[in-house]
Amino acid sequence: MSVSNASRSSKAGTSNSISSARLKAAATLAGLQAEAASRIALKAIEEEEFRLAQRKRDCELQLEIAKAEAEQRALGDIEQSSHEDEPKPSLVGSTAAEKVDQWLTGNPPPSAPVQPSSPMAAIPLQREMIDTLLLPKCELVKFNGDPLEYWIFISSFDAAVGNTSVGASAKLNRLFQYCCGEALAVIRCCAVMQPDEGYTRARALLRERFGNDYRISETWVSKLTEGPRILPGDCRGIQKLADDLRSCTLTLTAMKKLGEVDTKRSLSLIVKRLPQFVQGKWRSKAVGILDKTGHYPDVAELVKFISKVAREANDPVYDLENRHSDEKSPKKKGSNYNIQATSEVDHRSRVGTDSPKRQCGKNELVKRTACPLCSGEHALAACDNFGKMSPTDRVKVASENKLCFNCLSSRHFSRQCKAAPCGFQGCRGKHSKLLHGVFQRANSEDGGAPKESPDDQKVGATSLARGSSQEHSKIALPVVAVMVRGVGSGEWLKTNALLDPGSNRSFCTMELVKMLGVKGTPQSLSLDTLNENAQVQTVVLSLDVSGTVGKAHTRKSFCIPEIHALKEFPTLRDSCATFEDVKKFEHLRDIPVPCVAKDGVAILIGQDVPQALVPLEVRRGAEGEPYAVRTCLGWTVNGPLASGSPAAAVSNFVQGGLA
């Protein structure tokens, strides 16, 4: 039984092998037959190409023969005409080649299978196609819905996409790709439509929303009439206005909407954006045109005028714009304690003889008086050499140069000087703080104030300009009660701090340092005040500062990594708000009293500790009333108060750098 099964299995395997081989043979045969058929077809094509090439060569040969025969007949006619008595005018003075061409024009060859003019006519078209392919790739700028950019976008889009032979689906996708913002939001609904309908509808929506002639003209008018006022000396600003005005007039002229901007009201608003001296020149020009023509100038005249002003302001030879101006001092008008500290390198480059010349617009030419001591481009009070002199030598320099002892100016004497008096330690004398030591000694000899020590002759970190105040009896400064200690020590001391956003460094009193028992590093600091320069010795240290409101573990505390301790420091007692001051104002009644006035100010926190100055809440009153600001250290009261004795007006400005 097993033998028969094995026999059958062997036969089945043999049969399968034969079938597989037969299939492979059939496949090979089919492939060879297909290849043979292809070769036959290829041979037929090659034979046809050969016959066509032969016919082409025959045609070219026939053409050459026809040309030769035509030339021969033309020469025969010319030879025959030369024996006639009267030559033909059309052939006189012509060359043989020209006569052949004339004859061929009237007598074309009998057969011309190939027209040589056809390939020549196709050459310009081929060259144009090649140049188009060699052009750089067009990069489209996305359209965000600005009506002033609509026509620029549409023109570039049509050149790159819209005028091509691609389908509507591809054009619609590209339109979605190159629109953004409001423009994309308008046409997004077209994505669900059929491509042809969607593309057409999207273009119509864009034209309706952003390409409307009246909307474009109104946008142009608003841009020109509602823009910011151009400051004197702003050469780039006047050039931009000239460019915008020219673009507006050209655009609206093409749209036949120039009348939208060519109105007296629009022109008047545009002129008001110009600097005052330019407005005066335009008024003179406008009145002159009115006298000559009987009507005011139109927008075209204004375009010419502003363009000329822009060319003058940006002239490459006589351009007076301060393109590389040095850093301007951030003096804040009305700041009570404005301090700007810079490094020694910046300070000397600003006040030394090597400082770059400051430039300004033509209407703002500033005549800078040279320093009478070193001839540098700075005031005498800002001279480093003058600051290093003794007070006696400073008085001698001022006398020799016939300068005012109060402001060190050469325009007047001290008795006519309107500048603030000395103010050092309450001194009301008409002399500069740089000369205070000499005048105080003179007063001491006459029985006046006692003679000051050499250390007291140094000018403190604050330059007080005092004068009587007529408007308000008391002005509150942002003073807050704080807890302070040396970094790492455990004992806190309560005092008052002035939060001054006009200072870029922080200061404290030397007395506070002694009370804390903290040691620091001595450092010389060069300080520029409102009208003078001085070098003072300071002690640099670090302090921890915390608020006084709430429980100790919830109070905000931070470290002032670098604070300068000064021997002379204004207490500003008259500028500290009290409970009696704030209780008279309804909006301030629930504000905790920020400090104890009798203690005065012992710390000034500047912009180098920004977390202490950030406003968290503002409490406002009626116009002219004080306001309160809450910071992480507590509430501060600012502005005029209704109680207290008349206070002196205090204005401080110091620029300090490492000496």
Wavefront OBJ file of the C-alpha trace (Angstrom):
o trace
v 0.000 0.000 0.000
v 2.835 2.365 0.853
v 4.621 1.569 -2.435
v 1.635 2.587 -4.533
v 1.273 5.855 -2.618
v 4.915 6.680 -3.171
v 4.537 5.967 -6.865
v 1.575 8.257 -7.161
v 3.385 11.036 -5.280
v 6.370 10.707 -7.604
v 4.184 10.985 -10.679
v 2.394 14.027 -9.301
v 5.710 15.786 -8.614
v 6.978 15.032 -12.094
v 3.759 16.365 -13.618
v 4.050 19.626 -11.644
v 7.640 20.135 -12.755
v 6.713 19.642 -16.396
v 3.814 22.089 -16.107
v 6.049 24.711 -14.539
v 8.683 24.330 -17.235
v 6.021 24.543 -19.916
v 4.688 27.796 -18.464
v 8.174 29.296 -18.365
v 8.753 28.309 -21.977
v 5.441 29.849 -23.005
v 6.320 33.085 -21.218
v 9.736 33.204 -22.856
v 8.149 32.614 -26.263
v 5.626 35.392 -25.720
v 8.400 37.793 -24.741
v 10.445 36.934 -27.826
v 7.426 37.353 -30.074
v 6.692 40.784 -28.556
v 10.316 41.799 -29.018
v 10.238 40.636 -32.641
v 7.082 42.646 -33.287
v 8.657 45.700 -31.701
v 11.767 45.336 -33.816
v 9.666 45.064 -36.944
v 7.769 48.214 -36.011
v 11.014 49.981 -35.145
v 12.505 48.938 -38.457
v 9.483 50.310 -40.286
v 9.833 53.591 -38.431
v 13.532 53.788 -39.224
v 12.810 53.083 -42.885
v 10.146 55.792 -42.899
v 12.558 58.216 -41.270
v 15.164 57.337 -43.889
v 12.685 57.954 -46.695
v 11.670 61.261 -45.135
v 15.311 62.256 -44.822
v 15.841 61.367 -48.457
v 12.819 63.423 -49.459
v 14.099 66.289 -47.371
v 17.472 66.185 -49.091
v 15.743 65.977 -52.486
v 13.621 69.015 -51.629
v 16.657 70.963 -50.519
v 18.439 70.032 -53.713
v 15.441 71.072 -55.818
v 15.386 74.369 -53.961
v 19.048 75.006 -54.687
v 18.450 74.156 -58.345
v 15.484 76.515 -58.491
v 17.563 79.285 -56.956
v 20.370 78.719 -59.439
v 17.968 78.720 -62.393
v 16.284 81.873 -61.158
v 19.627 83.592 -60.730
v 20.673 82.504 -64.224
v 17.467 83.878 -65.763
v 17.873 87.128 -63.846
v 21.426 87.581 -65.075
v 20.281 86.869 -68.621
v 17.606 89.520 -68.396
v 20.117 91.994 -66.990
v 22.536 91.290 -69.821
v 19.778 91.719 -72.377
v 18.592 94.993 -70.841
v 22.093 96.445 -70.939
v 21.909 96.602 -74.795
v 18.747 98.711 -74.805
v 18.997 102.495 -75.364
v 16.990 103.554 -72.285
v 17.795 101.724 -69.087
v 15.025 100.877 -66.653
v 14.955 103.276 -63.700
v 14.204 100.510 -61.241
v 17.482 98.715 -62.014
v 19.801 101.723 -62.206
v 22.292 101.861 -59.347
v 21.293 98.420 -57.996
v 23.682 95.605 -57.329
v 23.326 92.177 -58.863
v 22.103 90.670 -55.634
v 19.410 93.352 -55.268
v 18.250 92.737 -58.842
v 18.088 89.014 -58.202
v 15.933 89.660 -55.150
v 13.656 91.952 -57.148
v 13.255 89.343 -59.864
v 12.576 86.560 -57.370
v 9.888 88.692 -55.761
v 7.937 88.919 -58.971
v 8.840 85.430 -60.257
v 8.755 82.847 -57.485
v 10.275 79.428 -58.188
v 7.904 76.811 -59.634
v 8.117 74.550 -56.590
v 9.098 75.452 -53.041
v 8.424 72.489 -50.777
v 10.144 74.158 -47.810
v 9.458 77.775 -46.773
v 12.599 79.244 -45.230
v 10.623 82.123 -43.673
v 8.714 79.846 -41.290
v 11.717 78.803 -39.121
v 12.937 82.407 -39.026
v 9.554 83.582 -37.787
v 9.677 81.053 -34.937
v 13.079 82.213 -33.645
v 11.775 85.258 -31.677
v 9.103 83.100 -30.068
v 11.659 80.475 -29.080
v 13.988 83.130 -27.693
v 11.154 84.597 -25.612
v 10.362 81.149 -24.216
v 14.015 80.558 -23.311
v 14.303 83.966 -21.604
v 11.155 83.245 -19.632
v 12.591 79.946 -18.407
v 15.844 81.651 -17.397
v 14.129 84.328 -15.299
v 14.641 84.039 -11.499
v 11.877 82.337 -9.583
v 9.090 84.727 -8.686
v 8.628 85.032 -4.911
v 5.185 86.345 -4.010
v 4.635 88.414 -0.891
v 1.647 87.307 1.162
v -1.413 89.552 1.139
v -2.825 90.352 4.584
v -5.773 92.480 3.529
v -4.113 95.904 3.316
v -6.015 97.799 0.595
v -2.854 99.721 -0.306
v -1.142 96.433 -1.209
v -4.051 94.928 -3.161
v -3.031 95.877 -6.697
v 0.603 94.988 -6.093
v -0.420 91.528 -4.915
v -2.914 90.942 -7.743
v -0.421 92.019 -10.418
v 2.316 89.740 -9.098
v -0.122 86.856 -8.546
v -1.496 87.069 -12.091
v 2.016 87.210 -13.548
v 3.127 84.138 -11.595
v -0.082 82.092 -11.345
v -3.257 83.674 -12.657
v -2.226 84.022 -16.321
v -0.718 80.542 -16.598
v -2.426 77.509 -18.159
v -2.715 75.568 -14.898
v -6.136 74.507 -13.706
v -8.454 76.455 -11.456
v -7.782 74.044 -8.593
v -4.055 74.839 -8.607
v -4.749 78.583 -8.854
v -7.173 78.452 -5.922
v -4.665 76.559 -3.785
v -1.974 79.125 -4.578
v -4.393 81.911 -3.712
v -5.010 80.318 -0.305
v -1.254 79.920 0.161
v -0.406 83.564 -0.551
v -3.226 85.125 1.489
v -3.094 85.524 5.240
v -4.886 87.292 8.048
v -8.089 89.062 7.100
v -7.682 88.275 3.396
v -7.509 84.522 4.047
v -10.524 84.696 6.358
v -12.579 86.293 3.577
v -11.869 83.641 0.916
v -11.686 80.552 3.155
v -15.334 79.758 2.350
v -14.410 79.183 -1.309
v -12.541 75.991 -0.415
v -15.786 73.960 -0.372
v -16.806 75.069 -3.873
v -15.865 73.522 -7.186
v -12.416 74.745 -8.298
v -13.673 76.892 -11.197
v -16.416 78.493 -9.144
v -14.260 78.776 -6.021
v -11.373 80.538 -7.777
v -13.667 83.001 -9.531
v -15.568 83.702 -6.333
v -12.387 84.147 -4.288
v -11.031 86.709 -6.742
v -14.347 88.557 -6.654
v -14.395 88.617 -2.841
v -10.859 89.985 -2.672
v -11.707 92.695 -5.177
v -14.917 93.576 -3.347
v -13.369 93.755 0.119
v -9.883 95.111 -0.505
v -9.757 96.319 -4.111
v -12.674 98.717 -3.993
v -11.552 102.035 -5.451
v -13.227 104.107 -2.762
v -11.779 101.998 0.042
v -8.278 102.296 -1.402
v -8.605 106.042 -1.820
v -9.997 106.454 1.704
v -7.152 104.374 3.132
v -4.607 106.523 1.334
v -6.221 109.734 2.586
v -6.313 108.434 6.168
v -2.685 107.385 6.008
v -1.568 110.813 4.826
v -3.779 112.962 7.054
v -3.807 110.947 10.298
v -0.147 109.987 10.492
v 2.186 111.150 13.263
v 3.588 114.649 13.192
v 7.107 114.909 11.798
v 9.549 116.355 14.293
v 12.161 118.942 13.289
v 15.286 117.262 11.985
v 13.477 113.993 11.148
v 14.880 113.644 7.634
v 13.674 110.078 7.203
v 10.174 111.065 8.265
v 9.909 113.889 5.732
v 11.237 111.591 2.998
v 8.666 108.921 3.853
v 5.859 111.472 3.713
v 7.064 112.647 0.304
v 7.183 109.068 -0.991
v 3.737 108.238 0.392
v 2.224 111.409 -1.051
v 3.705 110.704 -4.484
v 2.514 107.086 -4.425
v -0.941 108.221 -3.354
v -1.318 110.748 -6.158
v -0.092 108.329 -8.820
v -2.380 105.557 -7.562
v -5.467 107.736 -7.288
v -4.749 109.324 -10.661
v -4.695 105.876 -12.277
v -7.964 105.071 -10.485
v -9.421 108.481 -11.456
v -9.992 109.250 -7.763
v -7.485 112.066 -7.256
v -10.263 114.342 -6.060
v -10.505 112.305 -2.851
v -7.198 113.729 -1.605
v -7.106 116.978 -3.591
v -9.281 118.911 -1.141
v -8.439 121.898 1.049
v -9.211 119.953 4.225
v -6.995 116.999 3.281
v -4.132 119.224 2.167
v -4.410 121.260 5.369
v -4.200 118.109 7.520
v -1.185 116.883 5.565
v 0.585 120.218 5.985
v -0.085 120.149 9.749
v 2.091 117.036 9.985
v 5.102 119.021 8.778
v 7.507 120.804 11.134
v 6.602 124.392 11.935
v 9.304 125.976 9.805
v 8.252 123.860 6.790
v 4.627 124.857 7.335
v 5.711 128.491 7.213
v 7.485 127.968 3.897
v 4.397 126.263 2.457
v 2.109 129.091 3.608
v 4.333 131.592 1.833
v 4.272 129.498 -1.330
v 0.498 128.963 -1.144
v -0.198 132.690 -0.725
v 2.109 133.457 -3.646
v 0.236 131.027 -5.902
v -3.082 132.454 -4.701
v -1.982 135.971 -5.644
v -0.883 134.850 -9.117
v -3.643 132.419 -10.091
v -6.549 133.310 -7.840
v -6.749 129.845 -6.245
v -4.790 127.836 -3.727
v -2.256 125.241 -4.931
v -3.465 121.703 -5.576
v -2.032 118.410 -4.404
v 0.425 118.290 -7.308
v 2.081 121.481 -6.035
v 2.201 120.044 -2.517
v 3.888 116.897 -3.827
v 6.550 118.981 -5.567
v 7.075 121.126 -2.476
v 7.428 118.258 0.024
v 9.630 116.297 -2.392
v 11.957 119.284 -2.662
v 12.074 119.660 1.123
v 12.873 115.946 1.441
v 15.682 116.222 -1.126
v 17.171 119.161 0.741
v 16.958 117.386 4.090
v 18.526 114.185 2.734
v 21.089 115.720 0.409
v 24.140 113.388 0.353
v 26.583 116.301 0.632
v 24.805 118.790 2.893
v 22.700 116.337 4.880
v 22.781 117.546 8.480
v 20.794 114.661 9.929
v 22.387 113.063 12.963
v 22.810 109.547 11.562
v 25.430 108.548 14.104
v 24.358 110.679 17.039
v 25.736 109.948 20.429
v 23.411 108.687 23.080
v 21.182 111.431 24.358
v 20.959 112.026 28.087
v 17.605 110.737 29.357
v 16.795 113.901 31.274
v 13.179 113.839 32.351
v 11.566 117.220 32.730
v 10.024 117.561 36.152
v 11.697 114.449 37.575
v 12.348 114.936 41.271
v 15.270 112.581 41.494
v 16.532 111.763 38.030
v 19.852 109.914 38.115
v 21.711 108.454 35.144
v 24.918 106.563 35.861
v 27.318 105.499 33.129
v 30.726 103.939 32.962
v 33.872 106.053 32.917
v 34.493 105.250 29.252
v 31.019 106.424 28.232
v 31.290 109.525 30.419
v 34.630 110.647 29.034
v 33.660 109.935 25.452
v 30.606 112.091 26.038
v 32.232 115.096 27.698
v 35.862 114.860 26.558
v 37.559 116.450 23.638
v 37.304 113.285 21.567
v 33.522 113.076 21.726
v 31.829 112.988 18.305
v 30.215 116.171 17.122
v 26.496 116.202 17.548
v 24.464 117.096 14.514
v 20.870 118.111 14.075
v 18.416 119.356 11.496
v 18.877 122.650 9.701
v 16.315 124.312 11.915
v 17.934 122.973 15.074
v 21.540 123.996 14.696
v 22.906 124.095 18.228
v 25.857 126.355 18.880
v 28.040 124.539 21.367
v 30.338 126.740 23.420
v 33.832 125.365 23.764
v 35.094 124.725 27.270
v 37.255 127.739 28.290
v 39.589 125.417 30.180
v 40.334 122.601 27.689
v 38.518 123.840 24.522
v 36.442 120.670 24.475
v 32.868 120.565 23.178
v 31.226 120.661 26.598
v 30.308 123.140 29.289
v 32.866 124.131 31.884
v 30.861 122.381 34.617
v 31.188 119.098 32.696
v 34.965 119.367 32.268
v 36.956 116.629 33.997
v 39.911 118.948 34.568
v 37.673 121.575 36.147
v 36.116 118.992 38.472
v 39.537 117.901 39.726
v 40.494 121.464 40.719
v 40.100 122.888 44.190
v 37.213 125.332 44.743
v 39.701 128.219 44.886
v 41.172 127.342 41.486
v 37.672 126.947 40.048
v 36.758 130.464 41.167
v 39.967 131.748 39.593
v 39.101 130.112 36.244
v 35.569 131.545 36.354
v 36.899 135.033 37.136
v 39.542 134.988 34.401
v 36.934 133.981 31.804
v 34.330 136.448 33.160
v 31.789 133.711 33.854
v 28.675 133.795 35.976
v 29.515 132.276 39.378
v 26.038 130.721 39.549
v 25.697 128.858 36.217
v 29.263 129.286 34.868
v 27.923 130.929 31.701
v 29.532 133.825 29.863
v 26.245 135.524 28.906
v 25.646 137.363 32.189
v 26.787 137.838 35.786
v 25.428 136.052 38.826
v 23.194 138.930 39.948
v 21.256 138.673 36.648
v 21.299 134.860 36.605
v 17.878 133.219 36.673
v 19.219 129.744 37.391
v 18.576 128.091 40.743
v 20.936 129.004 43.601
v 23.512 126.659 45.113
v 21.217 124.539 47.286
v 24.065 122.555 48.847
v 23.017 121.820 52.452
v 20.292 124.449 52.065
v 22.655 127.168 50.830
v 20.751 129.960 49.059
v 23.813 131.697 47.661
v 24.055 132.724 44.031
v 26.993 130.471 43.215
v 27.593 127.033 41.783
v 28.048 124.073 44.100
v 31.479 123.650 42.531
v 32.362 127.038 44.054
v 30.466 126.535 47.307
v 33.548 125.996 49.509
v 35.119 129.360 48.653
v 31.921 131.356 49.150
v 31.121 129.567 52.416
v 34.571 130.377 53.811
v 34.014 133.991 52.851
v 30.691 133.985 54.706
v 32.320 132.359 57.746
v 34.897 135.115 57.930
v 32.030 137.617 57.910
v 30.248 135.825 60.744
v 28.018 133.729 58.532
v 27.857 129.976 58.241
v 30.708 127.965 59.781
v 33.634 126.885 57.670
v 33.155 123.472 56.138
v 35.620 120.646 56.316
v 37.452 119.410 53.212
v 35.179 116.377 53.054
v 32.109 118.574 53.108
v 33.401 120.465 50.107
v 32.686 117.469 47.923
v 29.432 117.718 46.077
v 26.884 115.127 47.112
v 24.987 112.802 44.856
v 22.060 115.157 44.640
v 21.992 118.520 42.949
v 19.207 120.503 44.592
v 17.723 123.414 42.683
v 15.485 125.267 45.129
v 12.984 127.984 44.453
v 9.678 129.096 45.873
v 6.637 127.097 44.807
v 3.471 129.009 44.012
v 1.116 126.306 42.752
v 0.974 123.808 45.621
v 1.979 123.910 49.256
v 3.364 120.358 49.227
v 4.256 117.785 46.571
v 4.451 114.126 47.533
v 7.132 111.894 46.048
v 6.847 108.067 45.789
v 8.275 107.246 49.230
v 7.540 103.906 50.916
v 8.498 102.345 54.250
v 10.896 99.379 53.893
v 12.886 96.948 55.996
v 16.585 96.735 55.137
v 19.542 94.660 56.263
v 22.958 93.609 55.063
v 23.011 90.528 52.840
v 23.241 87.442 55.038
v 22.701 89.267 58.360
v 19.644 88.604 60.477
v 18.749 92.047 61.877
v 16.327 94.245 59.906
v 16.139 98.035 60.148
v 13.067 100.085 59.204
v 13.566 103.180 57.064
v 12.069 104.989 54.065
v 12.894 104.502 50.386
v 12.277 106.697 47.367
v 11.171 104.748 44.272
v 12.619 106.742 41.378
v 12.075 105.530 37.783
v 14.432 108.302 36.623
v 17.496 106.706 38.210
v 19.534 103.883 36.764
v 21.400 103.157 39.999
v 20.460 102.852 43.655
v 21.871 104.942 46.521
v 21.712 105.040 50.312
v 23.078 107.181 53.138
v 26.406 106.485 54.817
v 24.597 106.793 58.162
v 22.384 103.824 57.243
v 25.465 101.748 56.422
v 26.942 102.528 59.832
v 23.691 101.604 61.580
v 23.571 98.266 59.769
v 27.217 97.562 60.503
v 27.839 96.535 56.895
v 31.183 96.963 55.184
v 31.561 97.809 51.519
v 34.158 98.606 48.900
v 35.302 102.235 48.432
v 34.743 103.523 44.926
v 35.054 106.894 43.206
v 31.986 107.986 41.262
v 31.867 110.735 38.641
v 28.519 112.526 38.800
v 27.017 114.953 36.289
v 24.345 117.145 37.832
v 22.049 119.577 36.062
v 24.748 122.175 35.611
v 28.023 120.716 36.836
v 30.254 117.703 37.189
v 31.867 116.357 40.348
v 33.633 113.273 41.627
v 32.563 111.822 44.969
v 33.767 108.924 47.051
v 31.164 106.222 47.639
v 31.008 102.819 49.266
v 29.557 100.003 47.178
v 27.723 97.230 49.020
v 24.734 94.877 48.769
v 21.515 95.110 50.797
v 18.369 93.041 51.299
v 15.150 95.070 51.104
v 11.654 93.995 52.159
v 8.230 95.581 52.466
v 6.535 96.320 55.785
v 2.937 95.350 54.948
v 1.580 91.984 56.084
v 3.228 89.135 57.931
v 6.970 88.672 57.676
v 6.803 85.421 55.685
v 4.426 86.955 53.110
v 6.378 90.150 52.450
v 8.148 90.642 49.172
v 11.924 90.811 49.599
v 14.785 91.121 47.155
v 18.475 91.914 47.040
v 20.016 95.101 45.660
v 23.355 93.684 44.472
v 25.050 97.075 44.055
v 24.057 100.170 45.978
v 26.241 103.282 46.428
v 26.456 104.821 49.884
v 26.855 108.622 49.879
v 27.815 110.915 52.711
v 25.473 113.690 51.602
v 21.913 112.606 50.937
v 18.682 114.676 50.933
v 16.117 113.453 53.445
v 13.176 114.887 51.432
v 11.096 115.192 54.602
v 8.875 117.829 53.009
v 8.064 115.404 50.176
v 6.851 112.525 52.368
v 3.084 112.088 52.696
v 1.577 111.764 56.172
v -1.727 110.466 57.503
v -2.973 114.047 57.865
v -2.168 114.645 54.195
v -4.017 111.650 52.714
v -7.115 111.599 54.949
v -8.534 114.685 53.206
v -8.887 112.785 49.914
v -11.772 110.352 49.602
v -9.957 108.017 47.212
v -6.908 107.812 49.519
v -8.565 107.317 52.899
v -8.031 103.553 52.989
v -4.417 103.842 51.823
v -1.963 103.012 54.639
v 0.464 105.817 55.401
v 3.555 104.882 53.364
v 6.185 106.293 55.711
v 6.984 108.302 58.814
v 7.838 111.793 57.609
v 10.236 112.693 60.412
v 12.589 109.851 59.447
v 13.129 111.118 55.918
v 14.559 109.065 53.030
v 17.624 106.871 53.500
v 17.475 104.758 50.328
v 16.859 105.565 46.676
v 15.834 102.575 44.537
v 16.372 103.100 40.809
v 15.720 101.251 37.587
v 18.473 98.733 38.323
v 15.906 97.096 40.652
v 12.855 97.085 38.329
v 10.829 94.648 40.444
v 10.503 97.334 43.112
v 9.075 99.915 40.686
v 6.488 97.844 38.802
v 2.967 99.322 39.441
v 0.522 96.675 40.681
v -2.422 99.018 41.241
v -3.144 102.710 40.675
v -5.668 104.744 42.692
v -6.741 107.899 40.850
v -8.691 110.935 41.998
v -10.031 114.012 40.278
v -7.867 116.054 37.959
v -5.166 117.837 39.931
v -5.469 115.548 42.959
v -2.733 113.187 44.148
v -2.733 109.535 43.141
v -1.453 106.400 44.831
v 0.507 103.501 43.339
v 0.830 100.075 44.927
v 4.104 98.216 44.371
v 5.492 95.034 45.880
v 6.832 97.169 48.755
v 3.539 98.904 49.501
v 1.579 102.033 48.616
v 3.181 105.326 47.573
v 1.429 108.704 47.309
v 2.339 111.005 44.429
v 1.362 114.535 43.506
v 0.112 117.753 45.145
v -1.190 117.577 48.712
v -3.521 120.062 50.376
v -1.746 120.299 53.702
v 1.690 121.093 55.041
v 3.882 124.118 55.032
v 5.157 125.626 51.782
v 7.920 123.433 50.451
v 10.873 124.167 48.222
v 10.804 122.923 44.663
v 13.330 120.105 44.337
v 14.757 118.961 41.008
v 17.629 116.491 40.856
v 19.559 115.115 37.918
v 22.769 113.137 38.195
v 24.742 111.187 35.627
v 27.352 109.063 37.308
v 30.188 106.931 36.075
v 33.045 105.079 37.673
v 35.970 107.460 38.099
l 1 2 3 4 5 6 7 8 9 10 11 12 13 14 15 16 17 18 19 20 21 22 23 24 25 26 27 28 29 30 31 32 33 34 35 36 37 38 39 40 41 42 43 44 45 46 47 48 49 50 51 52 53 54 55 56 57 58 59 60 61 62 63 64 65 66 67 68 69 70 71 72 73 74 75 76 77 78 79 80 81 82 83 84 85 86 87 88 89 90 91 92 93 94 95 96 97 98 99 100 101 102 103 104 105 106 107 108 109 110 111 112 113 114 115 116 117 118 119 120 121 122 123 124 125 126 127 128 129 130 131 132 133 134 135 136 137 138 139 140 141 142 143 144 145 146 147 148 149 150 151 152 153 154 155 156 157 158 159 160 161 162 163 164 165 166 167 168 169 170 171 172 173 174 175 176 177 178 179 180 181 182 183 184 185 186 187 188 189 190 191 192 193 194 195 196 197 198 199 200 201 202 203 204 205 206 207 208 209 210 211 212 213 214 215 216 217 218 219 220 221 222 223 224 225 226 227 228 229 230 231 232 233 234 235 236 237 238 239 240 241 242 243 244 245 246 247 248 249 250 251 252 253 254 255 256 257 258 259 260 261 262 263 264 265 266 267 268 269 270 271 272 273 274 275 276 277 278 279 280 281 282 283 284 285 286 287 288 289 290 291 292 293 294 295 296 297 298 299 300 301 302 303 304 305 306 307 308 309 310 311 312 313 314 315 316 317 318 319 320 321 322 323 324 325 326 327 328 329 330 331 332 333 334 335 336 337 338 339 340 341 342 343 344 345 346 347 348 349 350 351 352 353 354 355 356 357 358 359 360 361 362 363 364 365 366 367 368 369 370 371 372 373 374 375 376 377 378 379 380 381 382 383 384 385 386 387 388 389 390 391 392 393 394 395 396 397 398 399 400 401 402 403 404 405 406 407 408 409 410 411 412 413 414 415 416 417 418 419 420 421 422 423 424 425 426 427 428 429 430 431 432 433 434 435 436 437 438 439 440 441 442 443 444 445 446 447 448 449 450 451 452 453 454 455 456 457 458 459 460 461 462 463 464 465 466 467 468 469 470 471 472 473 474 475 476 477 478 479 480 481 482 483 484 485 486 487 488 489 490 491 492 493 494 495 496 497 498 499 500 501 502 503 504 505 506 507 508 509 510 511 512 513 514 515 516 517 518 519 520 521 522 523 524 525 526 527 528 529 530 531 532 533 534 535 536 537 538 539 540 541 542 543 544 545 546 547 548 549 550 551 552 553 554 555 556 557 558 559 560 561 562 563 564 565 566 567 568 569 570 571 572 573 574 575 576 577 578 579 580 581 582 583 584 585 586 587 588 589 590 591 592 593 594 595 596 597 598 599 600 601 602 603 604 605 606 607 608 609 610 611 612 613 614 615 616 617 618 619 620 621 622 623 624 625 626 627 628 629 630 631 632 633 634 635 636 637 638 639 640 641 642 643 644 645 646 647 648 649 650 651 652 653 654 655 656 657 658 659
